[in-house]
């Protein structure tokens, strides 16, 4: 009977169009997690006010979340969906509107109402929660809580939940397209000898008997997976950066015994900020400061609260992702995760299937950083080097509406797609203005793939749609077949989508416009033809 009731509830929220034909199997649970269902689409989150107290010995947490909401359309007797994943439990739910039934099924809480709600009305849903959250097996990739110890045996706790969702521990509206417009407050209660750190600014610190509380405030919209506590034996040091919007506060929280190493390694932040502001525009969260917080896992891009676990080494844990030596000149986690402040945190994908918007542009931020510090030749070399990490296993864009990510190629292949598009545009001033324009015109917004690609098309004046389709929606890499006889060059595309519009310039600047039909052109000389290596394509000479 309970199962039949749940199916009838689910049926109210879905049409057949919300499910996908795909080699991967998706369930109604996946759609409830990933779609803007009728249980979600009539209300907007305005703010989260969170209290959290972890228990290290019990590997448990307890707390509360006051969810301030605004009704977006007139609706009668709606059902609200709150996300809270097992084994976490909601101990008490209270709202300033009547709840006639509260139903828990799996990772969801359905709040049934009997009332007419009008657009613009504001309400509060207050939830107390507790439990033993899922423990991460391999953070940050699989997601979950970490109850670790530092090298001196002190408790060290945090969570990483981008993929699995913030509802792994926090009752919330766990969908990327709805961020709390007015930010958050986050009170972390710790033992008296530990420190609690979260995003934004520390606005109050209190002693509560043998415990302490740390109250942090984020003033800007924030994606739910960036709402992260870190608890440990932290010490703090500060700096400032003279940026495009004035002085940006730099706030660093590291384990006490790593203070000297951190002060040296984090010197990379200021030249990085200068580079990124030059390419992308002002850091998007001056009001909330910029923060690096040492973590027991490798790192994550939590907004104004970047998790750092690269062990104070350059490269990626001492390894060069490009194989060129250039990646050993800088700390991968500082640079990459901070790049996400513009692409992931400022501009956030509405759907996890478009996670490439986060990772492709942020991986390309590494190239732009290298170029800013060591020159364009090194930037090109770095980009070409990371091609060795591309698998071409499946499309970069995942399945929409089911919280599904596409290929991990969204990092190196997505970056090379952007480098290719930059090469097609062939005007770095225009390219820079497009990147800055994206961060200005989509400031603090959630976006779709179509919005991003259409912006590039409009601002560049070039029809780039088929290039985006080729690299994002297939695993095919364009192959240019050619034959040279003296100064005569015959060429055509293979392994491409129909009607690919992709002009190619040779190393000497001569432009080709390949199609799937053979063409012949006269070269400037009879020397062996050289292709511009900044295009991510295959080149195949046939005889």
C-alpha positions in Angstrom: 0.0 0.0 0.0 2.8 2.4 0.9 4.5 1.7 -2.4 1.3 2.3 -4.4 0.8 5.6 -2.6 4.3 6.7 -3.5 3.8 5.8 -7.1 0.7 7.9 -7.3 2.5 10.8 -5.8 5.3 10.5 -8.3 2.9 10.2 -11.2 1.6 13.7 -10.4 5.0 15.2 -10.9 6.1 13.6 -14.2 5.4 13.2 -17.8 7.0 10.6 -20.1 9.1 13.3 -21.6 11.1 13.6 -18.4 12.6 10.2 -18.9 15.4 9.4 -21.3 16.3 6.6 -23.7 19.9 6.0 -22.9 22.4 3.1 -22.5 22.5 4.1 -18.8 19.5 3.1 -16.7 17.7 5.9 -14.8 15.0 5.6 -12.2 12.2 7.9 -10.9 14.5 8.5 -8.0 17.1 9.9 -10.4 14.5 12.2 -11.9 13.3 13.4 -8.5 16.9 14.3 -7.7 17.7 15.9 -11.1 14.4 17.4 -12.5 12.6 20.6 -11.6 9.4 18.6 -10.8 6.0 19.9 -9.8 7.2 19.4 -6.2 9.9 22.0 -6.8 8.9 24.4 -9.6 6.5 26.6 -7.7 8.9 27.8 -4.9 12.2 29.5 -4.8 14.8 29.3 -2.0 15.8 32.7 -0.7 18.0 31.8 2.2 19.4 29.0 4.4 20.1 29.5 8.1 22.0 26.5 9.2 23.2 25.2 12.6 25.5 22.2 12.7 27.3 20.2 15.4 29.4 17.2 14.4 30.3 14.4 16.8 33.7 13.0 15.9 33.6 9.9 18.1 30.1 8.8 16.9 30.7 10.0 13.3 27.4 11.7 13.5 26.0 15.2 13.0 23.0 17.1 14.2 21.6 20.5 13.4 18.9 22.6 11.8 18.1 24.4 8.6 15.6 27.2 8.4 14.7 27.5 4.7 13.2 30.8 3.7 11.2 30.5 0.4 9.1 32.6 -2.0 6.2 31.3 -4.0 6.8 31.7 -7.7 3.3 31.0 -9.1 -0.2 30.6 -7.8 -0.8 27.0 -6.8 -3.4 25.1 -4.7 -2.7 22.3 -2.3 0.9 21.7 -3.5 3.3 19.1 -2.3 6.8 20.4 -1.3 9.8 18.1 -1.9 12.6 18.4 0.6 15.8 16.4 -0.2 17.5 14.5 2.7 19.4 11.4 1.8 19.5 8.2 3.9 20.5 7.5 6.5 20.0 11.1 7.7 16.7 11.8 9.4 14.5 14.9 9.9 13.6 14.9 13.6 11.2 17.8 13.4 9.7 19.9 10.6 7.8 23.1 11.2 6.5 25.6 8.7 4.4 28.8 8.9 1.9 27.2 6.7 -0.3 24.1 7.4 1.2 20.8 6.6 -1.5 18.1 6.5 0.7 15.2 5.8 4.5 14.5 6.0 5.7 11.6 4.0 9.2 10.3 3.9 10.3 8.0 1.0 13.9 7.1 0.4 15.9 10.3 0.0 12.9 12.6 -0.1 10.4 14.2 2.3 7.1 15.2 0.8 5.1 17.9 2.6 1.4 17.9 1.7 -0.5 21.1 2.1 -4.1 22.2 1.9 -3.9 25.8 1.1 -3.8 28.2 -1.9 -0.4 29.8 -2.3 -0.1 33.1 -4.2 2.9 34.2 -6.2 5.2 36.5 -4.1 4.2 35.1 -0.7 7.1 34.2 1.6 7.3 31.3 4.0 9.7 29.4 6.2 10.3 25.7 6.6 12.4 24.9 9.7 13.9 21.4 9.9 15.9 19.7 12.7 18.0 16.8 11.4 20.5 14.2 12.8 22.2 11.0 11.9 25.3 9.2 10.7 25.9 10.6 7.2 27.5 8.6 4.4 31.2 8.4 4.9 33.3 9.2 1.8 35.4 6.3 0.5 37.5 8.4 -1.9 36.7 12.1 -1.4 36.1 14.3 -3.2 35.1 12.1 -6.1 32.6 9.7 -4.5 31.3 12.2 -1.9 30.5 12.1 1.7 31.7 13.1 5.2 35.3 12.7 6.4 36.0 12.1 10.1 39.8 12.1 9.8 42.7 12.9 12.1 45.6 15.3 11.5 49.1 14.0 12.0 48.9 15.0 15.7 45.8 13.0 16.3 43.3 15.9 16.4 39.9 15.5 14.8 39.6 16.9 11.3 36.2 16.9 9.7 34.5 18.1 6.5 32.3 17.0 3.6 32.5 17.0 -0.2 29.3 16.5 -2.0 29.2 18.0 -5.5 28.3 14.8 -7.3 26.2 13.1 -4.7 24.5 16.2 -3.5 24.4 18.4 -0.4 21.3 16.5 0.8 23.7 13.8 1.8 23.7 15.7 5.1 21.7 18.9 4.8 17.9 19.0 4.3 17.5 21.4 1.3 16.3 21.9 -2.2 19.1 19.9 -3.8 19.0 21.0 -7.4 21.6 23.2 -9.1 19.1 25.5 -10.7 17.9 27.0 -7.4 20.5 28.8 -5.2 19.5 30.7 -2.1 19.4 34.2 -3.5 20.2 35.9 -0.2 22.9 33.5 0.8 23.3 31.7 4.1 24.2 31.9 7.7 26.0 28.9 9.0 26.7 28.3 12.7 29.2 25.5 13.4 29.4 24.2 17.0 32.8 22.6 17.9 34.8 21.4 20.9 36.6 24.3 22.5 40.0 23.3 21.1 38.8 23.1 17.5 37.8 25.7 14.9 34.8 25.7 12.5 35.2 27.3 9.1 32.5 27.9 6.4 32.0 30.1 3.4 31.7 33.9 3.6 32.8 35.9 6.6 33.1 35.1 10.3 30.6 37.4 11.9 30.5 36.0 15.4 32.4 33.6 17.6 31.1 32.5 21.1 32.1 30.3 23.9 29.2 27.9 24.9 30.4 26.1 28.1 33.0 23.6 26.9 32.2 24.3 23.3 32.6 27.1 20.8 30.3 28.4 18.0 31.5 30.0 14.8 28.9 32.0 12.8 29.6 32.6 9.1 27.6 34.6 6.6 27.5 34.4 2.8 25.7 37.4 1.3 25.7 36.1 -2.3 23.7 33.3 -4.0 25.6 30.0 -3.5 25.3 26.5 -4.9 24.3 24.0 -2.3 27.4 21.8 -2.7 29.5 24.9 -1.7 27.8 25.0 1.7 30.6 23.2 3.5 31.8 23.1 7.1 35.5 22.4 7.9 36.4 21.6 11.5 40.0 21.1 12.7 42.9 22.5 14.6 43.1 25.5 12.3 45.1 28.7 12.6 44.4 31.7 10.5 46.5 34.3 8.6 45.3 37.1 6.3 46.3 39.2 3.3 44.7 41.5 0.8 44.7 41.7 -3.0 44.3 45.0 -4.8 41.7 44.0 -7.4 39.4 45.5 -9.9 36.7 46.2 -7.3 39.1 47.4 -4.6 40.7 45.4 -1.8 39.8 41.7 -1.7 40.3 40.1 1.7 42.4 36.9 1.5 41.6 34.6 4.4 43.7 31.4 5.0 42.8 28.6 7.4 45.4 25.8 7.8 46.5 23.2 10.3 48.7 24.7 12.9 51.8 22.8 12.0 51.6 23.8 8.3 51.5 27.5 8.9 55.0 28.3 7.5 54.5 26.1 4.4 51.1 27.7 3.8 52.5 31.2 4.0 55.0 30.3 1.2 52.8 28.2 -1.0 49.9 30.7 -0.9 52.0 33.4 -2.4 50.7 32.1 -5.7 47.3 33.5 -4.9 47.9 37.2 -5.8 49.4 36.6 -9.3 46.7 34.1 -10.0 44.0 36.6 -9.0 45.6 39.2 -11.2 45.5 36.8 -14.2 42.0 35.6 -13.6 40.5 39.1 -13.1 42.3 40.2 -16.3 40.7 37.3 -18.3 37.3 36.8 -16.5 36.5 40.1 -14.8 36.4 41.0 -11.1 36.4 38.1 -8.5 32.6 37.5 -8.1 32.4 37.5 -4.3 34.2 40.5 -2.9 31.5 40.8 -0.2 32.3 37.2 1.0 36.1 37.4 0.8 38.4 34.7 -0.7 39.3 31.8 1.4 41.6 28.7 1.2 40.9 26.1 3.9 43.2 23.1 4.3 41.2 19.8 3.8 41.8 16.1 4.4 41.0 15.5 0.7 42.6 16.8 -2.4 40.4 19.9 -2.9 37.1 21.4 -4.1 35.8 24.7 -5.4 33.5 25.6 -2.5 32.4 29.2 -3.1 34.6 31.7 -1.1 35.8 28.6 0.8 38.2 26.7 -1.4 39.2 23.3 0.0 42.9 22.8 -0.3 44.6 19.4 0.1 47.5 19.4 -2.4 50.1 19.0 0.4 51.9 22.3 -0.4 53.4 20.9 -3.6 53.3 22.2 -7.1 51.6 20.3 -9.8 48.8 17.8 -9.0 50.2 16.2 -5.9 53.6 16.7 -7.4 52.6 15.4 -10.9 52.4 17.5 -14.1 49.0 17.0 -15.7 50.4 18.1 -19.1 53.6 16.1 -19.2 55.4 19.1 -20.4 57.0 20.3 -17.2 54.9 23.5 -17.2 52.4 22.1 -14.7 55.2 21.8 -12.1 55.6 25.6 -12.0 52.4 26.1 -10.0 50.0 24.5 -7.5 47.3 22.8 -9.5 44.7 22.9 -6.7 45.1 26.6 -5.9 44.8 27.6 -9.5 42.1 25.1 -10.7 39.8 25.3 -7.8 40.0 29.1 -7.7 39.2 29.2 -11.4 35.8 27.7 -10.4 34.9 30.9 -8.5 34.1 32.3 -12.0 32.9 29.1 -13.7 30.8 26.9 -11.3 30.2 29.5 -8.5 29.5 32.7 -10.4 28.1 31.0 -13.5 26.5 27.7 -12.4 25.0 25.1 -14.7 21.3 24.6 -14.2 21.7 20.8 -14.7 24.5 18.5 -13.7 24.6 17.3 -17.3 26.1 20.6 -18.2 28.9 20.3 -15.7 31.3 21.0 -18.6 30.5 24.7 -18.1 32.3 24.4 -14.8 35.1 22.1 -15.7 36.0 23.0 -19.3 36.3 26.7 -18.6 38.1 26.1 -15.3 40.6 23.7 -16.9 41.2 26.4 -19.5 41.8 28.9 -16.7 45.0 26.9 -16.1 46.1 27.7 -19.7 45.3 31.4 -19.2 47.2 31.5 -15.9 50.2 29.9 -17.5 50.0 32.4 -20.4 49.8 35.3 -18.0 52.9 34.3 -16.1 55.1 32.6 -18.7 53.8 33.6 -22.1 51.5 32.3 -24.8 53.9 29.7 -26.1 53.8 27.9 -22.8 50.1 28.3 -22.6 49.7 26.6 -26.0 52.2 23.9 -25.0 50.3 23.2 -21.7 47.0 22.9 -23.5 48.4 20.6 -26.2 50.0 18.5 -23.4 46.8 17.8 -21.5 45.4 16.2 -24.7 47.1 13.0 -23.6 44.5 12.7 -20.8 41.5 12.6 -23.2 39.7 9.3 -23.4 37.0 10.1 -26.0 34.8 7.5 -24.3 31.4 9.3 -24.6 29.8 12.7 -24.9 30.8 15.5 -22.6 27.2 16.5 -22.0 25.3 14.0 -19.8 21.6 13.1 -19.6 19.4 16.0 -18.5 17.0 15.8 -15.6 18.6 12.8 -13.8 21.6 14.3 -12.1 24.0 12.7 -14.6 27.4 13.9 -15.5 28.9 13.4 -18.9 32.5 12.2 -19.7 35.4 13.2 -17.6 36.8 14.5 -20.9 34.9 17.7 -19.9 38.3 18.7 -18.3 41.0 18.3 -20.9 38.9 17.9 -24.0 36.6 20.7 -23.0 39.6 23.0 -22.4 40.9 22.1 -25.8 37.5 22.8 -27.4 37.7 26.3 -25.9 41.3 26.7 -27.1 40.1 25.6 -30.6 37.3 28.1 -30.5 39.7 30.8 -29.5 41.9 29.9 -32.4 38.9 30.0 -34.8 38.0 33.5 -33.4 41.6 34.6 -34.0 41.2 37.8 -32.0 42.4 37.6 -28.4 40.9 40.9 -27.4 37.5 39.8 -28.6 38.0 36.4 -26.9 38.9 38.1 -23.6 35.8 40.3 -23.8 33.6 37.3 -24.4 35.0 35.6 -21.2 34.6 38.8 -19.2 31.2 39.4 -20.7 30.0 35.9 -19.7 30.9 36.6 -16.1 29.2 40.0 -16.2 26.1 39.2 -18.1 25.4 35.9 -16.3 26.6 37.3 -12.9 25.4 35.0 -10.1 23.1 33.1 -12.4 22.4 29.5 -13.4 22.7 28.8 -17.1 22.3 26.2 -19.8 24.7 25.0 -22.5 22.6 26.7 -25.1 23.0 30.1 -23.3 26.8 29.7 -23.2 27.2 28.6 -26.8 24.8 31.3 -28.1 26.7 34.0 -26.2 29.9 32.9 -28.0 28.1 32.9 -31.3 26.6 36.3 -30.8 29.7 38.0 -29.5 32.2 36.5 -31.9 30.0 36.9 -34.9 30.9 33.4 -36.0 28.6 30.4 -36.3 30.2 28.1 -33.7 27.2 25.9 -33.1 28.4 22.9 -35.0 31.8 23.1 -33.3 30.1 22.9 -29.9 28.0 20.0 -31.1 31.0 18.2 -32.4 33.0 18.4 -29.2 30.3 18.3 -26.5 27.6 16.0 -28.0 29.8 13.4 -29.7 33.0 11.5 -28.9 34.3 12.1 -32.4 37.4 14.1 -33.1 37.4 15.8 -36.5 40.0 14.3 -38.8 41.4 16.4 -41.6 42.6 14.1 -44.4 44.9 15.8 -46.9 47.3 15.1 -49.8 49.9 17.5 -51.0 51.4 17.5 -54.5 53.8 20.4 -54.9 51.8 23.5 -54.0 48.5 21.8 -54.5 46.6 20.7 -51.4 43.6 18.3 -51.5 41.7 18.0 -48.2 38.4 17.0 -46.6 36.9 16.3 -43.2 36.2 12.8 -41.9 34.8 11.6 -38.5 32.6 14.8 -38.2 29.0 15.6 -37.7 27.1 16.6 -40.9 27.7 20.2 -42.1 30.5 21.0 -39.6 31.4 24.6 -40.0 35.0 24.7 -38.9 37.5 26.9 -40.7 41.2 25.9 -40.4 44.2 28.2 -40.7 47.5 26.8 -41.7 50.6 27.8 -39.8 51.3 30.5 -42.4 47.9 32.0 -41.9 46.2 30.6 -45.1 42.6 29.6 -44.3 40.8 26.4 -45.4 37.1 25.7 -45.1 37.0 21.9 -45.2 33.8 19.9 -45.8 33.2 16.2 -46.2 33.8 16.6 -49.9 37.3 16.9 -51.3 38.6 20.3 -52.2 41.9 21.4 -53.8 43.6 24.7 -53.1 46.9 26.3 -54.1 49.4 26.8 -51.3 51.7 29.8 -50.9 54.6 27.5 -51.5 55.5 23.8 -52.2 57.0 23.3 -48.7 55.3 20.6 -46.6 52.1 22.0 -45.2 52.0 22.8 -41.5 48.8 22.9 -39.6 48.1 25.1 -36.6 48.5 22.8 -33.5 46.1 24.8 -31.4 43.1 23.2 -33.1 42.2 19.9 -31.4 41.9 17.8 -34.5 43.5 14.8 -36.0 45.5 15.4 -39.2 46.0 12.4 -41.5 48.1 12.6 -44.7 47.0 10.2 -47.4 49.1 9.2 -50.4 
